[in-house]
């Protein structure tokens, strides 16, 4: 599982915890040449295919993780900036997009950054403390599931607005939206709260791992919670989203047929039809991309639960599959900014305005610095001629700066 759970081969470890000491020491051999010989033979026995697969998985994390992280965090921070300008707290759709941006940032900071640090610096932040192990597991599962259900809220708001335009102002209000987000927060916290007592730090063969504490907890997470997570994270949100998008597309087609009978201008009908096609594609593509991003990793965890007798090559292949599936899932939280925000015309307009304002502000600061430099240069040259000229330029500078 995403929590770095143990394999089925290690179940015997739990059964023998009371009989054997879990801390082992490295055997000391007096003849150093023997150690070197054993090391060389172990390197010669290593499978080149396994080494290549391991390196591929490692470099995927090292290279792709920072790209997804920077793009995702930057895009979501820009989203928050734009939504603040258009007063997100007064409009339900913008409120949901604001919450979505926060949850996506949390996923990238808690999950994606952890794997990049682990592969790059060989430090797992999840194993630094027992409490950190529990909190990290809870936060990554909760934030991913929460993001999925906020997307459902975004599509639900669109569906109500499209199908019930007259009743929309009464059905979708800000207090109800806030209550819905609070309900999702509490409900999903209950789903993932078990990580605080089922997982913790365990030392095995002088290695510390954040994993299940008992065999019973291990079986629960591997054979029960994987299906729960699959339903909550991917399956149920996707079915709801695709269903509501179908209702939206049906309304769009009805309105298109109505316009054909009422609007006689062919060019106008052609433009409206083009817009309808673009909107329909966007709705379908966003739903399919959500499924593509969340389904593979959920299916992987279910399949991995029943893989017990894998050789080194198969394990290396599964590691690559896990890496690619997880990176694809993280891309969902990176590109939500482009899928759900830049497709909104008002958001896109405000976003461009904000970028232009920042660039214009930089230009103003640059020109102001140049003018100050020129005034100071003029003062220096005039100072050798007369103190009156210096005083005049100083007063002029103060007046121009508004003091």
Protein Blocks (a to p, Z undefined) as FASTA:
>chain_A
ZZopacfklmmmmmmmmmpcfbdcddddfblmlmmmmmmmmmmmpcfklmmmmmmmmmmm
mmmmmmmmmmmmmmmmmmmmmmmmnopmlgmklmmmmmmmmmmmmmmmmmmmmmmmmmmn
opafklmpmklmmmmmmmmmmmmmmmmmmmmmmmmmmmmmmmmmmlmmmmmcfklmmmmm
mmmmmmmmmmmmmmmmmgccddeehiacdddfbfklmmmmmmmmmmmmmmmmmmmmmmmm
mmmmmmmmmmmmmmmmmmmmmmmblklmmmmmmmmmmmmmmmmmmmmmmmmmmmmmmmmm
mmmmmmmbbcfklmmmmmmmmmmmmmmmmmmmmmmmmmmmmmpmklmmmmmmmmmmmmmm
mmmmmmmmmmmmmmmmmmmmmmmmomklmmmmmmmmmmmnoZZ
